[in-house]
């Protein structure tokens, strides 16, 4: 359980495993909380406030149990007695005394006075009879809690911020513990841990830190190396200390060796490089004189001391076991990592620049040398000795082989070519220059940027140099003719760092706008922008395998990026293969008429067109409506939600609206409105269905009217014979079968009259059978005119047969459009109630 207090006078309880706040409540204090502690059962929480009050909380039942008043000033220390049966609380405030509170009576039962400065820490012996208090008055007091008196005062000669009692019955001979008396560890302003014997007040052990400079005993308090807190970790037999620089160090008992170190705060990240075999570490310059080496797997940090002013730039050698640094102290240093232990030590250093050294580059091949660029406008070439000193020895002194005045203003960047024969420099004077490392001759000048150049980089595969400028652009230059080949523009401010990736086919840039951009060189296109920083991106480096990238910014954040292109391609390919297999399985299931499983697979593919194909297959079955209903009702709730979502899309198209209406009829018939509204987005889908359904019904209404008119016309046109019909047939030589007309080769008026009379009688019978009304039978039309009009109509458009079983057979032509419209009318009329159901569900 973790509880935090904020200046907003709120206490928050956190589940630290799940990284979320489980509860928050007001602290009741009128001012912020200054100290907190739990009892041994983790059920009582004591808070000391800046208002001089102490409050106790039952974190299980969530209420305040005690309100203790009487302390003067800020209560900066509260501790429970380890014996829960005593129900005692110890506190200290600005009056430099220690108060003992009886929680049964909520009263102060004793005041212990010994210190003349703020009490910083309290530690209880395992039996609970002895208390050790530490203070900034450079003493530790040993108290007898039975008599409530000081047994011994131990002068420690430093402001003590933390004290921890060593466990009994354990071997601490490595720390100089030889007796069974009570021993304790102090942490203070000197930045080292010391072990004291309480009975004799002797210091039996003083820790030495090999990686840090030895503190001056007379150094004033406030040293950044000083320790401000010490915490025992009995379960893992470790001690945790916090430094003034917000670093956390874990020491392993009984040797008090540094096991891990975590850096809690970083200033501006000025540069970062991958380090070690397989790029297991990164080395970081953090706007300070210290270098920090992080192990990526554990986030453990090693702090390197050596420079006396801010480190500005870093670079690594080819094997990445050595790296170089330069700083404002006008010096360069070379560091080496032990491949087994991972410890880093300085092996060489060089002085010679007259101003801050702002850039450095290491050789790319076997021969070891450096090139540095300074604010004194010069560049220097440094050769490394053949034999480097081992750890613990004094670093070798470097001498500059060549010094050349390179630019008129500060040299911001230098880079060595992959073959170690050339190097380039970029300056604030808006020019980049190419130099020969053999004789330090100037080979060419690259001009074209409108402002100073921040970074230069050689391509690993082509004879090309890339430059990044404060004018917001990146330029590629040819090394043969020093001409500008390409210009990349996209940053809104200065481009501070660039590197080549993907075997020289792409560029990554970091700018003062906080953006990291990925460029494709062939197309001059920015294909990706990463917005992970809130301030200038000063640091940028790629791993040896070209699969990782690290960025550092002025927002104190270090971000490690991984190239996931291959993983995404493999994932996409696997996804496509899976879809192909599912499509094949779907086809097999449809062939086997296993519609339920087929519909489930189609929905899992999230392809509405495939689902529609399955719905059509089901509806084309002999028992289509019944089979569709049975299949849909067996679906899970999430599958029904997906179907409702698909129906909203299908219903917008006249070709698929019938299938959508069939599905909706089943869903709306068998699911209550309450169940439908529980579907995700159901209200939106239903509201989208109503207008399109209404539009479909209007279209069907118009189609019904048109079909009824055609029926009426066809009934009127059912005539037989006529003297002109024969003539028309002879003239047009129509040999097609006539299913409606009876052609007489010898037309006569008598036959025509008898045929017209017979036709009128049949029409009257048909009208009565079709409930068309008797008034149409009274229309009298001349027999000859009827015959002529019927003949013309027969040759101008198809006519329905009397049986109406085989469609229209005039000249062998069938109107498929009219036939399909009639089928749509019949089918949609069966679903006329869908609009009403949708309205009710809405």
WOFEN-V346821 format. One record per pair of residues at least 24 apart in sequence whose ideal C-beta (glycine too) atoms are under 8 Angstrom apart, sorted by the first residue. I is the first residue (numbers start at 1). J is the second residue. Records with the same first field share a line. If there is no record, write none. Layout:
I->J / J
This chain:
1->38 / 42 / 59
3->36 / 38 / 45 / 59
5->32 / 33 / 36 / 47
6->32
7->32
9->33
11->47 / 57
13->59
23->62
25->62
27->55
28->55 / 64 / 67
29->53 / 55
34->74 / 75 / 76
35->75 / 76 / 77 / 78
36->78
37->78 / 79 / 80
38->80
39->80 / 84
40->80 / 82 / 84
41->84
44->80
46->78 / 80 / 89
47->78
48->74 / 75 / 76 / 77 / 78 / 91 / 93
49->74 / 75
50->74 / 75
52->93
54->78 / 89 / 91 / 101
56->89 / 103
66->103 / 106
67->106
68->101 / 106 / 108
70->99 / 108
71->95 / 99
76->118
77->119 / 120 / 121 / 122
79->122 / 124
81->124 / 128
82->124 / 126 / 128
83->128
86->128
90->122 / 131
92->118 / 119 / 122 / 133
94->118
96->135
98->122 / 133
100->148
110->148
112->143 / 148 / 150
114->139 / 141 / 143 / 150 / 153
115->139 / 141
117->159
120->160 / 161 / 162
121->160 / 161 / 162 / 163 / 230
122->163
123->163 / 164 / 165 / 184
124->165
125->165 / 182
126->165 / 167 / 168
130->182 / 198
132->163 / 165 / 182 / 184 / 198
133->163
134->160 / 161 / 162 / 163 / 186
135->160
136->160 / 161 / 221
140->184 / 186 / 196
142->182 / 198
152->198 / 199 / 201
153->201
154->196 / 198 / 201
155->201
156->186 / 188 / 194 / 196 / 203
157->217
158->186 / 188 / 189 / 190
159->188 / 189 / 221
160->186 / 187 / 188
161->187 / 188 / 189 / 226 / 227 / 228 / 229 / 230
162->186 / 187 / 188 / 227 / 228 / 229 / 230 / 231 / 241
163->187 / 230
164->230 / 231 / 232 / 239
166->195 / 253
167->234
170->253 / 254
171->254
172->253 / 254
173->254
174->254 / 255 / 256
175->204 / 205 / 254 / 255 / 256
176->204 / 205
177->204 / 205
178->204
185->230 / 239 / 256
186->230
187->227 / 229 / 230 / 241
188->226 / 227
189->219 / 221 / 222 / 223 / 226 / 227
190->215 / 217 / 219 / 223 / 225 / 226
191->215 / 223 / 225 / 226 / 227 / 243
192->227
193->227 / 230 / 239 / 241 / 251 / 256
205->256
207->256
209->258
211->302 / 303 / 304 / 305 / 343
212->303 / 305
213->305
247->301 / 303
260->298 / 300
261->300 / 301 / 302 / 303
262->299 / 300 / 301
263->292 / 294 / 301 / 303
265->556
266->292 / 556 / 558
267->556
268->535 / 536 / 538 / 553 / 554 / 556
269->538 / 539 / 552 / 553 / 554 / 556 / 557 / 558
270->310 / 311 / 312 / 313 / 538 / 539 / 552
271->311 / 312 / 313 / 314 / 538 / 539 / 552
272->314 / 539 / 540 / 541 / 550 / 551 / 552 / 558
273->314 / 315 / 316 / 323 / 541
274->316 / 320 / 541 / 542 / 543 / 544 / 548 / 550
275->316 / 320 / 321 / 323 / 337
276->320 / 321 / 337 / 339 / 342
277->320 / 321 / 339
279->320 / 543 / 544 / 545 / 548
280->342
281->337 / 342
282->550 / 558 / 560
283->314 / 316 / 323 / 335 / 344
284->539 / 552 / 558
285->311 / 312 / 313 / 314 / 325 / 539
286->311
289->327 / 329
291->325 / 335
293->337 / 344
294->558
295->342
296->560
302->342 / 343 / 344
304->335 / 344 / 346
306->333 / 346 / 349
307->331 / 333
309->356
312->356 / 357 / 358 / 359
313->357 / 358 / 359 / 360
314->360
315->360 / 361 / 362
316->362
317->362 / 363 / 368
318->362 / 363 / 364 / 365 / 366
320->544
322->347 / 362 / 368
323->362
324->360 / 362 / 370
325->360
326->357 / 358 / 359 / 360 / 372
327->356 / 357
328->356 / 357
329->356
330->354 / 355 / 356 / 357 / 374
331->357
332->357 / 360 / 370 / 372 / 382 / 398
333->395
334->370 / 384 / 388 / 395 / 398
336->388
338->391
343->391
345->391 / 392
346->395
347->388 / 389 / 395 / 396
348->384 / 385 / 388 / 395 / 396 / 397 / 398
349->395 / 396 / 397 / 398
350->382 / 397 / 398 / 399 / 400
352->380 / 399 / 400 / 403
353->378 / 380
358->410 / 411 / 412
359->411 / 412 / 413 / 414
360->414
361->414 / 415 / 416 / 423
362->416
363->416 / 420
364->416 / 417 / 418 / 419 / 420
365->419 / 420
367->420
369->401
370->398
371->414 / 416 / 423 / 437
372->414
373->406 / 411 / 412 / 413 / 414 / 425
374->410 / 411
375->410 / 411
377->405 / 406 / 407 / 408 / 409 / 410 / 411 / 427
378->403 / 404 / 405 / 406 / 411
379->403 / 404 / 406 / 411 / 414 / 423 / 425 / 435
380->404
381->437 / 440
402->440
404->435 / 440
406->433 / 435
407->431 / 433
409->452
412->452 / 453 / 454 / 455
413->453 / 454 / 455 / 456
414->456
415->456 / 457 / 458
416->458
417->458
418->458 / 460
422->458 / 479
424->456 / 458 / 465
425->456
426->453 / 454 / 455 / 456 / 467
427->452 / 453
428->452 / 453
430->469
432->456 / 465 / 467 / 477
434->465 / 479 / 482
444->479 / 482
445->482
446->475 / 477 / 482 / 484
448->475 / 484
449->473 / 475
451->494
454->494 / 495 / 496 / 497
455->495 / 496 / 497 / 498
457->498 / 499 / 500
459->500 / 504
460->500 / 503 / 504
461->503 / 504
462->504
466->498 / 500 / 507
467->498
468->495 / 496 / 497 / 498 / 509
469->494 / 495
470->494 / 495
472->511
474->498 / 507 / 509 / 519
476->521
486->521 / 524
487->524
488->519 / 524 / 526
490->517 / 519 / 526 / 529
491->515 / 517
496->536 / 537 / 538
497->537 / 538 / 539 / 540
498->540
499->540 / 541 / 542 / 549
500->542
501->542 / 546 / 549 / 563
502->546
503->546
508->540 / 542 / 549
509->540
510->537 / 538 / 539 / 540 / 551
511->536 / 537
512->536 / 537
514->553 / 555
516->540 / 551 / 561
530->561
532->557 / 559
533->557 / 559
579->605
583->610
586->610 / 614
590->614 / 617
593->621
595->627 / 631
596->631 / 634 / 635
599->631 / 635 / 639
600->635 / 639
603->635 / 639 / 642 / 643
606->642
608->646 / 649 / 650
611->642 / 643 / 646
612->646 / 650 / 656 / 659
615->659 / 662 / 663
616->659
619->659 / 662
625->662
628->662 / 663 / 666
629->666 / 670
632->663 / 666 / 667
633->666 / 670
637->679
640->667 / 671 / 679
641->679 / 680 / 681 / 682
643->667
644->676 / 679 / 682 / 685
645->681 / 685
647->685 / 689
648->685 / 688 / 689
651->688 / 689 / 692 / 693 / 696
652->692
654->696 / 699
657->692 / 693 / 696
658->824 / 827 / 828 / 831
661->693 / 696 / 828 / 831 / 834
662->831
664->689 / 834 / 837 / 838
665->831 / 833 / 834 / 837
668->834 / 837 / 838 / 841
669->837
673->840 / 841
676->841
677->841
683->842
686->838 / 841 / 842
687->842
689->838
690->835 / 838 / 839 / 842
693->834 / 835 / 838
694->835
696->828
697->828 / 832 / 835
700->824 / 825 / 828 / 829
703->821 / 824 / 825
704->825 / 829
706->821
707->818 / 821 / 822 / 825
710->818
711->770
712->772
714->799 / 800
715->763 / 766 / 767 / 770 / 772
716->763
717->790 / 793 / 794 / 799
718->759 / 762 / 763 / 766 / 799 / 802
719->755 / 756 / 759 / 786 / 787 / 790
720->755 / 758 / 759
721->747 / 751 / 752 / 755 / 756 / 787
722->747 / 752 / 755 / 756 / 784 / 786 / 787 / 788 / 790 / 791
723->747 / 748 / 749 / 752 / 784 / 787
724->784 / 787 / 788 / 791
725->787 / 790 / 791 / 794
728->791 / 792 / 795
732->795
734->795 / 811
736->810 / 811 / 812
737->809 / 812
738->794
739->801 / 809 / 810
740->794 / 799 / 801 / 802 / 810
741->790 / 791 / 794
752->783 / 784 / 787
753->783
755->787
756->783 / 786 / 787
757->783
759->786
